Amino acid sequence: MKKAKLSVRIKALIAAGVFVAAILLTLLGFYIGYWVADAKAGNWAPDYPMLSQSELQAIYEKSKLDEDDYRVLFEQTGLTKIGIDRAKAQSFGFGRVLDIQESYFKKRGVEKFNYAPLVCTDYMDGDPAEFIFLERGDIIISSSTHFSGFRIGHSAIVTDGDEYEIYQSNQVGISNGYALAYEMFANRTTFMVLRIKPEYFSEILEDGNIDYDSYRKNLDRVTEYISTQFEDVPYDFTTGVFTKKDSMKATSCAHLLWYGFKHFDDENGGKFNLDLDSNGRLLVVPKDISKSKYVELVQTFGFDPNKMYE
């Protein structure tokens, strides 16, 4: 009898030891991932020559830019055709492009801010980066926040392009709300500006062309929906895992945008019903949105253009 009791105790001790060891190994794995992510922190900058102002201006001011011109301008600024065309629509656009070029090539150090165990956001030291002209309905994404080795990133929608105002779900204990893009993203080690592709978010005219008036209207409507309907919804990064993804009992920065674009037009039977989650898993994160077939790049900063958000 004593041997049987001793055997049960030994088995219990062994089981407890295995359980504790598993927890410790899991924590160690999380910390190793965290250290690895920290070691890789930083913002990419070109290692090729930066064109002079006159060289850049000679390309920018051509009456008609071809694909090679846009490619060179992208290599020098991180601005796609969309971003360059936005600049050219402004009387002082080239000055903004020059500022962006300087930001794009500048080598910077990294300052880390830990705001929870194993959670860190990477910021640049020195001056913030420069944005191209933003438009209402643009999406801004960064990979600079990581939990352990998982770069969860951050995302927001632009509510006022002229004022660089954004709306976001930020973190536990802080209500969803408005902020400024320069305060939330310009000092991060990475960011990208995206827009919804017009062909997926507009009416099509009889001649087969895109109705840009309806495109602008839909962007205004979805932005209004996202920025006015969910202020009191609590933040939960695990939304979709422990709560239903297709509900608003809780939300996160990427989930808020995903839900908004998927449901803003429900009163019309889900006419557009854009699912910005590129992999369709339970959890939606900024990286998933960045890889969606429904979005296109306007500007990138700090990302290696050959890898983007990996």
Order of alpha helices (4+ residues) and beta strands (2+ residues): alpha-alpha-alpha-alpha-alpha-beta-beta-beta-beta-beta-beta-beta-alpha-beta-alpha-alpha-alpha-beta
